[in-house]
Amino acid sequence: MKKIILASASPRRRELLSSLGVEFEVKIADIDESITSERPAAFAKRLAKMKALEIHKDYRDAIIIAADTIVVNGREILGKPKDSSEAEIFLRKLSGKSHKVITSICVIEGEKQPVVKAATTKVKFAKIDNFLLEKYIATGEWHDAAGAYKIQGQSQGFIKSIKGSYSNVVGLPLNEIYGILRATDFR
């Protein structure tokens, strides 16, 4: 049985992976996550792979799981806002519209080739009025959240509908992870 390492600082990813009954350790990859002009899915896949490879250097016999979640509004990637002003800008862009949440995952088992996949969920926001927007920004929940929201938090009130995986929007598409792990020696 191989050790599993989650290459993520996200408490949400830890909770999701734990929900599968998987025992794992957490190691945090330090990579540059600056947004580039790449296509959104390619960008997210590259970041997930970079995170996995960074941890794999020191844990070559383990199964490494890494992920990266982005919010895509049209062709624009909305990363993690740097401050409350940017969080407000992001949420105004999403208000009353549909957008995509893409989570890319990379799993590396020992010396095998990395497996990289992306899951996409379509999220439709209701129109967010100024009062609710200001109240939400004041909560600080937007910190460390792609697109300035966490679907499992207070921003649930903004969500009109989702089409696809809920866990993907939280930050780890469990169906895809489980499918990949079934093919490894993680039992």
N, C-alpha and C positions, 0 to 999 in steps of 0.2 A: 504494500500500500504506500503510495507516494504522498508526501506532504503537499498540501495545497496552500498557495499564497495568493491573497487578494492584494493586488497592487493599486490600492486606493485609500485615500484619506476620508472618503465619504461614509458617514455613519448610516446613510440610507442603503448604500450598497452592502454594507456589513449585515444589516438587518435582512435584506432580501436574500443574500446568499445563505445566511443562517436558517432562513425559512425552508430551505431545501434539505436541511438536516446535514449539511456539509460542515466538517470541522476544518478550520483554516486559520492561518496566521495573517496578519496585516503588515505589509511593508509599503512605504510610500515612495513612489518614483518622483524624482525632481527633474521635470523636463520643461522646455519652453512651450507654453500653450498659446502663444500669440496667434491670432487669427490671420490667415493668409488668403490669397485669392483662389485657392483650390476650390473645387466643387465641394459642397458640404459633406457628402458621404465620404469622399476621399480624404478630406481633412480629418473627420472623426476617426476613420480607420487608421490613418497614419498616427494620430495621437495615441490611440489604444495600443497599437503595436509598439510605439516608442516606449510607453510605460512598461509594457510587458518585457521588452528586451532589456530595459534598464535594470529591472529586478532580476531577470534571468541570469545576468552576468555573475551575480553572487550566489544564486541558488539553482544551479544547472540540473539537479536531480529532482526538482520539485515541479509541480504543475502550477503555472503562473496564470492568473486571471486578471486581466486589466480591461478597463472600459473608459469610454469618453462619451458624454452626452452633450448634444448641441440642440439649440432651438433655431429653426430656419423659418424666416419670414420672407416669402418670395424666394429670392436668391441670397438674401442677407443672413449671415450667421450672427445670432445674438448670443454672445458668450455670457460670462458672469459679469454683471455690472461692477464697475470700479467704485461707484458711490451712489447715493440716493437719487441724484439728478439723472444719472444714466439709467437707473432702475425705472424711474418714472418714464423716461423716453421709450424704453423697451416695452413697457406695459401699455403705453398709449399706442404704440405701433401694433400691438397684438389685439387691442380692444375691438370687439365686434367682428373679428376676422378669424379665419382658420390659419393654422401654421403646422409645421411638421416638427416632431421631436425625433431626432436620430441618435440612437445609442449604438456605438460600435464596440464590439468586444474582441479581444485577442486572448487566445489560450495557447500557451506553450507548454508542452509536456516533454521534459528532458531535452534530448537533442533532435526531436522531431520538428518538422516545419511548423511555424506558427499558423494557427487557424484564426482567420479574421472574418468576422461577419458584422453586418449592420442590420438593425431593426428600425422600422419607421412607424410612428404612430401619428395620426392626424388629430389635432386638438382644435376645437372651436371655442373661442372665448365669447362670452356675452359682452355687451357694451359696458364698460367700466365707467361709472360716473366719477366726477372729481372728488366727492366726499369719500367714497370707498377707496379710491386710489390713494388719497392722502393718508387715510387711516391705515391702509396696508403698508405703505412705505414706512410709516412710523413704527410698525412692528419690527422692522429689520429682517423679516423672514427672507427677503430677497437676497441677502448676503450668500455668497457661494452657491448661487443657483443660476444655471443657464436660462437665459430669457427673463430673469428676475422673478421667477416663481417656482414654488414647490407644490406639485399637484396634491400631495398628501397633507398640505398645511392649510392655512387660512385662505389661500388663493383658490381653494376648491369652489368657492362661490363665484369665481370668474368663469368656470368651465361649463360650457353649454353642452358639449358632447366630446367623446373621444372615439376614434375608430382605430382599433389596434390594441396593443398590449399596454395595460396600465403600468406594469412593473418597468416597462421600457421608459416611460415618462419619468418614473421615480429615479431611474438611473441604471437598471440592470435587467435586460430582457430574460426573464427566468427560463422560458421555454427554450430559447437558443442555448443558454448556458447549460441547462440540464442535458440537452441533446449532445452537446460537445463533450461534457463530462462523462456521459454514459460510455463513450468510446475510449476513455482513458482508464488508467489503473487507480481510480480515486476511491474505490470501495473500501 
